[in-house]
Amino acid sequence: MNQVKRRLAALGAVIALAGVGRAAAAPQAGAAPLPPPPPPPDPVGVRVVPMTGVEITWPHSDAYLLHNYGVSDGVTEEFVPASSNTFVWEDISPGERKCFRVSIDTEVQNGSSDWSEPACITMPN
């Protein structure tokens, strides 16, 4: 039991050092203002990749401190590394219609874009 208590205490110290659970620090006076969130990617394209799924593409962003992209079908969100501007969404049934949106995530607080306009496709039968 003492070993469990020591591990929990150590974990609490690590969490405190990492700042988990703390409110974000207020910007310091005189600090440069953060850039506004980037605009969403435009346009987003979709095309069928036979026997695989749907390829979703968007223009690469030059957003400040680009971290990754989010790709969503409205239910599930996938994350794509900043080095890529394509994603293949798999496991779509024949005849199924899907609409996809893309967002840009940066490493800056409040630095995520809105979602793009949807790009929709119906899988062939």
N, C-alpha and C positions, 0 to 999 in steps of 0.2 A: 504494500500500500504506500509506503514512503517513497518507493521508486516512482510510482505513478504521480504522486504529488510533486516530486522534483522535476519530472518531465513536463508536467503541466506548468509549473513555475517557469521553467526554461522556455517553453513555448510562448508563455505570456510575455517574457522579456524580448523574445524575437519579434513578436507582433508589435510590441511597443516601439522597438527600434525601427521597424519598418513603417511605422505610422499608420498601420491598419486601424480603421475605426475612428480616426481623427478627422475632424472637419478640415477641408482644404484651407490652406493658409491664404489670407487676404493678400492681394497684390501690395507690394511695398510702394510707398510714395516715391515718385520719381522714376519708377520702373517703366520700361517701354510697354505700351499697351499690346495685348495679344492681337494677332491678326484675326479678322473675322473668319468664321467657318468657310470652307471652300464651297463653290457651287457644285451641284450634283453633276455627274458625268452626262454629256449630251453629245451625240445620240448614243443610245444603247441598241445594239443589234443582236438578233437571234437567227440561228440557222440550224437546220436538222443535220446531225452527224449520223449517217446510217449505222444501224446496229449499236449505237452508243447512247445518244441522247440529243441534247440541244447545246450548241456552243453559244455562249453569251459574250459579246465583245463591247468595249467602250473605249473612248480616247484616254490615253494615259494622262494623269493629272500631274501638274507641277506644284501641287499644294505644299505649303510650308510644313516641314516635318511629316511628310506622308508616312503613314504606318501600314495601312492595308485598305482593301476594298471589302465592302459587304455586298453579297449578292443574295437576293431573297425572292422566293416565289409567293410571298405573302403569308406563308406558314413557317417555313424553315429559312434560316439565314446561314450562309456559308461565308467563310473569310478567305480572301485571296491575298497573297503577299503583294506588297507595293511594287515589286519588280514585274508583275504580270498585269495584263489588261484583258485577259480572257479566262473563261471558266466553262467547263463542260458539265452540265447538269445531267446526271444519268438516271436511269430507272423511271422513264416516262412511258406510259402505256400508249399503244396505238389509238388514235382518235382523241387522246387527252389534250385539252387546251390549257396552256400555262402562260402566265404573265410574269415577267422578271423585272426587278428594279435593282439599281446599283447605287451604293453610297460610298463616300470617301471618308476614311477615318484618319485623323492625324494624331500625333503625340501631344498636341496642345489641348488643355482643358477646354471643353466645349468646342472642339475642333472637328466635329463630324458634320458632313454635309447633310442636306435633306436627301430623300430618296429621289432617284431619277424618275422621269416619266416611264410608265411601263412599256415594255416591248413584249408583245404576245405572239404565240405560235401554237398551231394545232398539229400534233404529230400525225403523219400519214398513217392510214390503216394498212 
